[in-house]
Amino acid sequence: MTKLFRVLRSPAFIVAVALAVRLGAIFYQRTYLLPPVRDHIFFGFEMGRIARSIATGQGFSSPYDAPTGPTAVAGPIYPYLLAGVFKLFGIYTDKSAIVILSLDSLFSALTCLTAFLIGREIFGPSVGVWAGWVWAFFPYAIWFAAHLIWETNLSAFLLSLIFLLTLRLESSTNPWEWVGFGLLWGLTTLVNTTLVLFFPISLGWLYFRRRRLGLQSARPAGAVVFALIASVVPWLAHNYIVFGRFVFRDNFALELYQGNREGATSLVEHRYHPLRDPAEMAEYRRSGELAYMARKRNQAIQYIVDHPWSFAARSAGRWVAYYWTGTKDPLLNNCLVGRYRRQKVLLYMLVAALSTIGILIAHHDRKTEASLFAALLLVFPAPYFITHVHARFRHTLEPEMVVLGVYAVMKVLSALAPKLSPKHAKSECPAPIAVPS
């Protein structure tokens, strides 16, 4: 029994089980058999299109349905990873789908390890173990790993790894650890640019925590910033060569336009997207990517200026959808639609509620990390509140939300346990009433 107990608490075993569950879902549901409609559009959408261009020697280009030249609508890491899979196993083949979904499943399974370590680092070993196991069987984690060819699973893993290392670097005096942290931030930024919003929070939290401990703060922070900049300079240089100006990623303007125009709602929409609308695609091809994105940005900003109350109402609606209700995606059925939709949405809401309770309890317990959790959950989703939302956007934060939720449940159970114990119940029973004879 002791040996079994040790195995069940082993992070390696938890990761192995999580990977087996995700691979099992891929093969049981045959999610690698992607429909070939619209020239395999569901095989990674823009990521798949760019990867195909790379694999066929056209470079990092053509994110939509026709050859359109260089692009900066996505970071380079995931498209190049997918292009490598295409080169080895064929473009848009079932074998390639199996390989890339398996890699996504590996990233998702490895997140069990980071959830385990974050929970153990802050709240103790029991929270760590349970957080790892919850992530192993977390329905949304399994769904995204087995169904979606995108950087979502890699982003969730990298963000949780950065969160963990932020905790561990608090007392570090090794300069190479700080340089490595900066390089990791560079890699993460090249995977998903939105994640860089956590960078000032992470570095600022470390800076002030180290100041309180009387440790050197400025030099380590400078090393992180230098390493981050050095790691993204090659990509900036590449884009300068192909576009003639410094561009890191340019699709925010299009996303802003999708959610801020006549007829838009608080939810995700793709009706006026080059992938869906022939008129938008024609405008994109005619103008070129940079001019097209500039026009979309101007149109969105003008709409916001002309309709401030509508913008505010939609932003509030997106906040509700992001954290509490999720969305129905008209282009891609996600983890919140289909059978048992009500139960799926209730679970989605429960995760948000428990993570909120977890932050409040952590703050009450004077856990200094509560501020780091709160800042992450408040700041990271900000771009989605003004553009549009999708369940996969929240999934990037869900490892941290799961840790907080597990902590909340365990604190509540530990508080209730004495009251529910037979000994306590017996002590609270009234004394028997003597019946006169």
Summary of the structure (lengths in Angstrom):
residues: 437
radius of gyration: 24.1
end to end distance: 54.8
largest distance: 103.9
contacts: 1435
relative contact order: 0.10
helix: 73%
strand: 0%
